[in-house]
């Protein structure tokens, strides 16, 4: 019994270490992309930046507000996609991003080709962070949970539900004056393969060390 308890404790420690490390990487990656936001952002970040520029607070604070709203809707549609990891994701990624921006240690936009490198670095770090926190098996983020709920409710595939929801979010963000440029439309195509590779790599790593 004592051995089983120790094994369970070690297993959970590893899972949550992966999860929280992933959140930190994810928040750092978003902070990188926000630094060069004139090149375009992911639709959800377009919305968060637009809300920040219109109503104040901080980008991270709006990330929390939007995340909690999505969790509320998901709870009404299908509670199975909401757990402790979903709430932690909604509450922590925004402040982590704000913290890195507050530190002012990231390069500012220079309006030349190096900004594209900074943006690519941000996307890579986001992909690594996303794969890392999901590999912990603690739970999906509020946006992913919302996509799954909408997919289940409407009968659309997850990919089609994502396209519909993110298109609506992008239009709202654009109408509010959010930063939309060509990178916005290729963001997912760059991010998805990095995320998939990261998820497989860290899942294997976690299982190996557990």
C-alpha positions in Angstrom: 0.0 0.0 0.0 2.8 2.4 0.9 4.6 1.6 -2.3 1.4 2.2 -4.3 1.0 5.6 -2.6 4.6 6.6 -3.4 4.2 5.5 -7.0 0.9 7.5 -7.3 2.6 10.6 -5.8 5.5 10.3 -8.1 3.2 9.9 -11.1 1.1 12.9 -10.3 4.2 15.0 -9.6 5.5 14.3 -13.0 2.2 15.0 -14.6 1.8 18.3 -13.0 5.4 19.3 -13.6 4.9 18.7 -17.3 1.6 20.6 -17.1 2.8 23.7 -15.4 6.1 23.8 -17.4 3.9 23.7 -20.5 1.8 26.6 -19.3 4.9 28.7 -18.7 6.2 27.9 -22.2 2.8 28.6 -23.7 2.5 32.0 -22.0 6.1 32.9 -23.0 5.4 32.0 -26.6 2.3 34.2 -26.7 4.3 37.0 -25.2 6.8 36.7 -28.1 4.0 36.9 -30.7 2.4 39.9 -28.9 5.6 41.8 -29.2 5.3 41.6 -33.0 1.5 41.7 -33.1 1.4 43.9 -36.2 2.3 40.8 -38.2 -0.9 39.2 -37.1 -1.9 36.9 -34.2 -3.9 33.7 -33.5 -7.6 34.5 -33.6 -8.1 34.2 -29.9 -5.2 36.6 -29.2 -6.5 39.0 -31.8 -9.7 39.1 -29.7 -7.8 39.5 -26.4 -5.6 42.3 -27.8 -8.7 44.1 -29.3 -10.5 43.9 -26.0 -7.4 45.3 -24.2 -7.1 48.2 -26.6 -10.8 49.1 -26.3 -11.4 48.5 -22.6 -8.1 48.5 -20.8 -7.1 46.0 -18.1 -4.4 43.7 -19.7 -4.2 41.2 -22.5 -3.8 38.4 -20.0 -6.8 39.6 -18.0 -9.0 39.4 -21.1 -7.6 35.9 -21.7 -8.9 34.9 -18.3 -12.3 36.5 -18.9 -12.7 34.9 -22.3 -11.5 31.5 -20.9 -13.9 31.6 -18.0 -16.8 32.4 -20.3 -15.9 29.5 -22.6 -15.7 27.2 -19.5 -19.2 28.4 -18.5 -20.6 27.6 -21.9 -18.9 24.2 -22.0 -20.3 23.3 -18.6 -23.8 24.0 -19.9 -23.2 21.9 -23.1 -21.0 19.0 -21.8 -19.3 18.9 -18.4 -17.0 16.1 -19.4 -14.6 18.5 -21.1 -14.1 20.6 -18.0 -11.8 19.7 -15.1 -9.2 21.2 -12.8 -6.7 21.5 -15.7 -9.2 23.5 -17.7 -9.6 26.1 -14.9 -5.9 26.2 -14.2 -5.2 26.8 -17.9 -7.8 29.7 -18.1 -6.5 31.3 -14.9 -2.7 31.0 -15.5 -1.7 31.4 -19.1 -2.8 35.1 -19.3 -1.0 36.2 -16.2 2.1 34.2 -17.2 2.1 36.1 -20.6 1.5 39.4 -18.8 4.4 38.6 -16.5 6.9 38.1 -19.3 5.7 41.3 -21.0 6.0 43.2 -17.7 9.6 41.9 -17.2 10.4 43.7 -20.5 13.1 41.2 -21.3 11.8 40.2 -24.8 13.0 42.0 -27.9 10.7 44.8 -29.2 9.4 44.9 -32.7 12.1 46.3 -35.1 9.9 46.4 -38.2 12.3 44.4 -40.3 12.9 40.8 -41.1 14.0 39.9 -37.6 10.4 40.4 -36.4 9.5 37.3 -38.5 12.1 35.3 -36.7 10.7 36.5 -33.4 7.2 35.5 -34.5 8.4 32.1 -35.6 10.2 31.6 -32.3 7.0 32.5 -30.5 4.9 30.0 -32.5 7.5 27.3 -31.9 7.5 28.0 -28.1 3.7 28.0 -28.1 3.7 24.6 -29.9 6.2 23.1 -27.5 4.3 24.5 -24.5 0.9 23.2 -25.8 2.3 19.7 -26.4 4.0 19.7 -23.0 1.0 20.7 -20.9 -1.4 18.4 -22.8 1.0 15.5 -22.4 0.6 15.9 -18.6 -2.9 14.6 -19.0 -4.3 17.1 -16.5 -6.9 18.4 -18.8 -7.6 20.4 -22.0 -7.6 24.2 -22.1 -10.9 26.1 -22.1 -10.7 26.8 -25.8 -10.1 23.2 -26.7 -12.8 22.0 -24.3 -15.2 24.6 -25.9 -14.3 23.2 -29.4 -15.0 19.7 -28.3 -18.3 20.7 -26.7 -19.4 22.6 -29.9 -18.4 19.6 -32.0 -20.5 17.3 -29.9 -23.5 19.7 -29.8 -23.6 20.5 -33.5 -22.4 17.2 -34.9 -19.6 18.9 -36.8 -16.1 17.4 -36.8 -13.7 18.9 -34.3 -11.7 20.5 -37.2 -14.8 22.0 -38.7 -16.0 23.3 -35.3 -12.6 24.9 -34.8 -12.7 26.6 -38.1 -16.2 28.0 -37.5 -15.6 29.2 -34.0 -12.2 30.7 -34.7 -13.6 32.4 -37.8 -16.3 34.0 -35.7 -13.7 35.0 -33.1 -11.4 36.5 -35.7 -14.2 38.6 -37.3 -15.2 39.9 -33.8 -11.6 40.7 -33.0 -11.1 42.4 -36.4 -14.2 44.5 -36.0 -12.9 45.7 -32.7 -9.6 46.7 -34.3 -7.5 43.7 -33.4 -4.2 43.0 -35.2 -5.1 40.9 -38.2 -2.5 40.3 -41.0 -1.4 37.4 -43.2 0.3 35.5 -40.4 -3.2 35.2 -38.7 -4.4 33.0 -41.5 -1.3 30.7 -41.5 -0.8 30.6 -37.8 -2.6 27.2 -37.3 -0.8 25.6 -40.2 2.5 26.4 -38.6 1.5 25.7 -35.1 -0.3 22.4 -35.5 2.6 20.2 -36.7 4.8 21.7 -34.0 2.2 20.9 -31.4 1.6 17.4 -32.7 5.3 16.6 -32.6 5.7 18.1 -29.2 2.7 16.2 -27.8 4.0 12.8 -29.0 7.6 13.5 -27.8 6.6 14.7 -24.3 4.0 12.0 -23.9 6.6 9.3 -24.6 9.0 11.0 -22.3 6.5 11.3 -19.4 5.5 7.6 -19.7 9.2 6.6 -19.8 10.2 8.5 -16.6 7.0 7.6 -14.8 
